[in-house]
Amino acid sequence: MSKTECPMCTTTDLLEHAALWECQTCGHEWPKAEQEEEPALGPRVVKDAYGTVLVEGDSVTLIKDLKLKGSTQVIKGGTKAKGIRLVDGDHEIFCKIEGAAIGLKACFVKKA
C-alpha cells in the first residue's frame, strides 16, 4: 500500500506497477508521475527593484513617489525605511515611514 490515493474514489487501496498506480476498488489507472508530491519549496526570496536580495532588518529607499491608498498623501522617492519585515502577500515589505505602518512592494524599493 501507499500514501497515495485514487483521484477518482479517494481510496488508498492501490496496486503499484512499474509506471502506474491502479485502484483496487474502482479499477482506475493513472501514471505515477501525475500523483508524485511536489518538492518542498525553500524559503521565500524577496528582491528589490535592482535584483538585490532583501532580508529582515534591512534598510530600503523608495525609488519613486508613491501615493498612500485611501489618502491624499504622497511618500516621496528617496525616503528611507529602516528595519523592514518581510511578509507573505502582495506587499512583501512591512515597515514604518514617518511613524505610519506601511506595506510596500519590493519593486518600488532599493536596498540602502
C-alpha positions, 0 to 999 in steps of 0.5 A: 500500500501507499500514501497515495490515493485514487483521484477518482474514489479517494481510496488508498487501496492501490496496486503499484506497477512499474509506471502506474498506480491502479485502484483496487476498488474502482479499477482506475489507472493513472501514471505515477508521475501525475500523483508524485508530491511536489518538492518542498519549496525553500524559503521565500526570496524577496528582491528589490527593484535592482535584483538585490536580495532583501532580508529582515532588518534591512534598510530600503529607499523608495525609488519613486513617489508613491501615493498612500491608498485611501489618502491624499498623501504622497511618500516621496522617492528617496525616503528611507525605511529602516528595519523592514519585515518581510511578509507573505502577500502582495506587499512583501515589505512591512515597515514604518515611514514617518511613524505610519505602518506601511506595506510596500512592494519590493519593486518600488524599493532599493536596498540602502 
